[in-house]
Amino acid sequence: MALILTFLGKGGTGRSTIAVAAAKQLAAQGKRVLFAAQDPTPAIDLLLETALTADPQPIAANLQAVKLYSTVLLERSWEELKKLEAQYLRSPFFKAVYGQELGVLPGMDSALALNAIREYENSGSYDVIVYDGSGDSATLRMLGMPEILSWYVRRFRQVFADSDLGKTISPFVQPIASAVLNVNWSSGDIFSQPAAAQVNNLLEEGRSAVADPNRVIAYLVTGTDPGAVATAQYLWGSAQQVGLTIGGVLLNQAQTTETLESTFAPLSMRSIPIKQGDWQPIMSALPDFTQATQAPRPIRIDTAERKVYLFLPGFDKKQVKLTQYGPEVTIEAGDQRRNIFLPQQLSGRPVSGAKFQEGYLIISF
């Protein structure tokens, strides 16, 4: 399995430069690296001194690069969807629509990029994938997509099953499915069929990957500008809401200070020099990305204590909202919302208390 490495921070802080340096550093260590850029402009091409295409191409020893063009990814994904349609439907109806005529709707970019990264990771061709995306909340929503979608499946499956509509049509699902589909449904539960199970497996795989710092890790990039520092703090806290571990802070083109180090404690901070033609000084200043597992984990559940510890740096208790409408607990911080999937020992128990302590929201049941 490949390590997926990305960088978060305010625009203009040098995220792409650091991402390229990281890819070069890891390739120099003998790892098979894919640099995946989502910016369609020529900026990254100039930085790499190579015109990137929609397919991976070698740009150095152990290093390949690709540009994630949304239109190309949409076309390729559409063809895969048509293959699935032909597999499950007796009379496919998407076959008359071609990927070349589809336009990219808002939000598609993130879903397409996430799927492309998943496919490259599953190919077994790479040890590390360095993803150079927008580096902001959009990147976090992209990485949090598997967990969010899995919640929708869990929640609305039960809502549908308990509804009058679900109870009414369930007896008719199997005969209708037999007439329309190429597969035989053994039950009337539309959420437990082969296609649905395949989707659930993909979502669970994505959730597990993002929650594992050995598979997905991010670093904050900032300068000394107060706006850049505040943005990095906000993204740090927001990353915890999608279960993403932040491995450390990279202070670009500036020297570390006690104030900055205390602002991001307990994360480690590295000072990155300005690029002056040679990549080596930046590469040498980068941290050992394999040590990111020592950073604070976003969530810890202690069933013996009946407590959930959620790490939310950068937020205070006035900015955090906790609600419990069903078997899960919802945490809202900033512009991110997370539904915590509780283990069986805590599922269904009401929240008995909550407190904010040293950056942690501690929830008792």
N, C-alpha and C positions, 0 to 999 in steps of 0.2 A: 504494500500500500504506500502511496506517495504522501508526503507531508505537503499540505497546502498552506502557503505563507502569504500574508497580505499586510498592508500598511494603512493606518488610519490617521487622519489629521486634516487640518484646514488646507484649502487650496493655496498653492504657492509656497508651501513649507518644504518642498523638495521630495515628496513621496516617490514620484516616479524615478528620480535619480537614485534614491536609496534602494528602490526595488530592483533596478538594473544592477547596482553594485552588489546587492545580496545574491542575485542570480549568478553573477560572475564569480563571487566568492565561493558559493556552493559548488559550482561547476569546477572551479580550480581544485576543490577538495576531492574531486573524483566522482561526485554525485551526478546522476543524469537529471538535468534540469530543463523544465519548460517554462519560459517566460510568456505569460498570457496577458495581453493588454486589451482593455476594452475601449480606450479612447480612439475613435475613428479618424481623428485629425493626424497630420503628419508629424506632430511634435515628438512622439515616441520613436518614429523612424529616424528623425534627426539625431536623437540621443543615442540610438543604437547604431547609427550610420548604416542602416539597412532598411530597405523598403519591405515592410512586413506584409504578409498575405493571409488569407483565411485558412491556410494549412501550415502546420509547423514546418519550419525550415532551419537548418543548422546555421548558427552565426559564430560559433566558437567551439572548441573542444568540449564535449559533454553538455553543450548548451544549444537548445532550440528555442525559437520564438514564434508566436502566432498572434494575429490580431483577431479579436472576437467580433467580427462584423455581424450585426444583428440580422440583416437581410439574408445573409448566407446561412446563418444558423437556423433562421425561421424556415427557409426553403428545405433544408436538410431534415429538420424535425417534422415538417409537414409530410415528407415522404415516408418517414418512419410511422407517423400516425396513420397514414393510408394503408401501410402494411398490416398494422394492428387491426384496423377496421376490416380489412379483407379476411383476416384470421377469425374474427368473431362474428361478423355480420354476413348473412346469406346474400344480401343485396347491398353492397357498399354504395353510399351516396356521396362521399367526398371525392370519388375518383375523377369527377369532372372538374374539380377545382385544383389548380396547379400552384405550387409554392412560389413560382416566379411572379405571380400576380398579387400576392399577399402583401399588405402594408404592415409596418410595425406599430402596434398600439402601445400607449404608455404602460409601463410595467413589464412589457414583454422582454425588454433588454436584460433585465435581471434574471428572469426565469430561464431564458435561453443561455445566458452566460453560465449560470449555475449548472445547467444540464451539460453544457460543453465541458466544464471543469470535471464534472462527475465522470464523463466518458473518457477523458484523458487520464484521469486517476485510475479508472478501471482497466485501462489498456495495458498496464504493467510496463509501459515504456519509460516511465519516469520515477525518480526517487523523490523529487521535489517539484511542485508547481508554484511558481511565484505569480500571484494574481495582482495585476496593477489595475485596480478599478477606480471608482470615484473617491473611495476612502472616507466616505461620510455615512450618514444614516441610511442611504440607499444600499450601500454595501452590507450594512448590518441587517437590513430587511431581507436582502438576498440570502445571506447565510442563515437567517432565522426562518426562511420560508418552509423548510421541511417540518420544523416543530409547529409552526402556526397552522399549516395545512393539516397536519396530523390531528391537531386539536379540533379543527372544523369537522374532520371525518368522525372523530370520537363523539363530539357533542351532537352533531346533527343526525348521526346514526340513531342515537337513543331518542332524540326528539321525534324523528320520523317514525320509529318503531312504536312509540307511545301515542302517536296522533291517530285520529279517526281515519285520515287518509291512508296512513300506513297499514292499519288494520283492515281497511276495506279492500285495498288492491293486492295485499299479500297473497291471497288464494289464487289470483289471476296471473301472478308474475311468471310462474313456471310454464303454464301453457303458452302464454304470449312469447316468452323467451325461446321456447322450443320452436316456434314458428318463425322467429326473426333471426335467431343466433345459430352459429355453427356448433356451439357447445351445449351440453346438457346440464341444466341447473338442478341440483339435487334438493334445493330448498327455496323458499320464497324470499329469503333475505338477500336483497340486492347488494348488500355490503360485504357479503362473505363469498362472493363468486370469484373465479380465477382472475379476472381483470382487476377487480377491486383489491384482491389479495396482493397482486403484483404492485399496485400503487402503494398500498400500505407498507410493503416491504421496502420499497424505494424511500419512502418518507422516514421509516424507522432507521434505515441505513444512514440517511442524511443527518438525522437528529444525533445519532451515535457518533458520527464523524465530527460534527461541530463541537460536541461536548468533550471530545478527546483531544487534549493538547499535543498528543503525539501525531495527530492527523490534521488538525486545523489550528493555526495559531496566528495572532495578529500583534503588531507592534505599533505604538503610537509615535507619530512624527510631529515635532513642534519646533518652534523657534522661541525667542525670548519675548516676542510681541504678546501683550496680554490677551489679545483676541485669539491667537494661536494656542496659547496655554489653556484658556477657558474652553476652547473647542475640543482640545485633546482630553481634558477632564470630562467633558460631557460625553464624548465618544467612549471613554473608558467605562463610565457607568452604564451607558446604553448597551455596550457590548455584553455586559453581564446579563442583560435582559434576554439575549438570544442564546445564552449559554456559551459564549465565545471567550476563551482565555486570552488575556493580554499579557504578552511575555515580557514587555519592558518598554522603555521610552528612549527614543533617539532624538537628541537635541541637535538640530542641524545648524551648522555654521555658527556655533556659539559654544561657550564654555559653561559647564555645569556650575551651579551655585547651591548653597545650602537651602536657600528658599525654594528653588525649583525642585531639588531632591526631596524636600519635605512635602511639597505639594503632591508629588506622585508616589510617596512612600506607601507601601513597601516595595514598589517596583524598582528595578535597577535602571539607571540612566547612563547612556553613553553619549559622548560628545562627538559629532561627525564633522570633519573638516570640509571646507569648500572645495568643489571640484575645480582643479586647475589643469585640465588636459589628461592627466594620468588618473586611472581609476584605483590604483593600488592603495593610496592613502585612505580612501573611503572604505575600501574592502577590509583593510587592516583594522579600522576603527569599529567595524560592526561586531555585535556580540556573537556568541556561540548559540545559534538558534535552537540547538538540541537541549539547552538548559531552560527553555521556556516553561517546562513542566513544573519548575519550582515556584512559579508565580501563583498568587492566590487563585483558587478555583471559584467560578461564579456561584456555585451552589453546593451546599453540603446538607444532607438529610440524616439526622440522627434519630432512628426509630426508638431507641432505648429511652432517650430523653423526651421523645415526641416533640422534636423541634426541627425547624428548617432554618438554615443559615444562608441568607442571600447577600452576596457581596455587591454593594451599590455605591462605590466611591464617586465623589463628585455631586452627590445628592444629599439633601438633609431630609429630616422626617416630614417637613411641610411639603416637599415635592414628591413624596411617595404616597400612593393610595393603595389600600389593600381591601379587596372585596372577596366574598365567598357566596356564590349563588348556587353551586352544585357540589359535586364531589371534589372539585379542584379549586385552588386558590389563585386569584388573579392579582398580579402586582403591576401597577402603573407607575412609571418613573420617566419624567421627561416626555418624549413622544413615542415611547416604546411600552408595549403591554405584553406581559408574559403570563401564561397559564401554567402553573406548576402541577405536573402530573405526580400525584402522591403515591407512595407505595401502599400496599394493601393494609399495612398496620395503621396507617393514618387516613386512608381514603374514607370519606364520609364523616370524619370527626370535625366538629366545629372548632374554629379558632378560639382559643381561650385567652390569648394575649399576644402582644407584639411590641417590640422596642427596637430603637435604633442605637447601635453601639459600635463605635470605632469603624464606621463604614459598613457595618453589617445590619441588615434587617433580620431580626431574630423572631420567628413566628412559633408560638407554642400551641399545642393541640391538647 
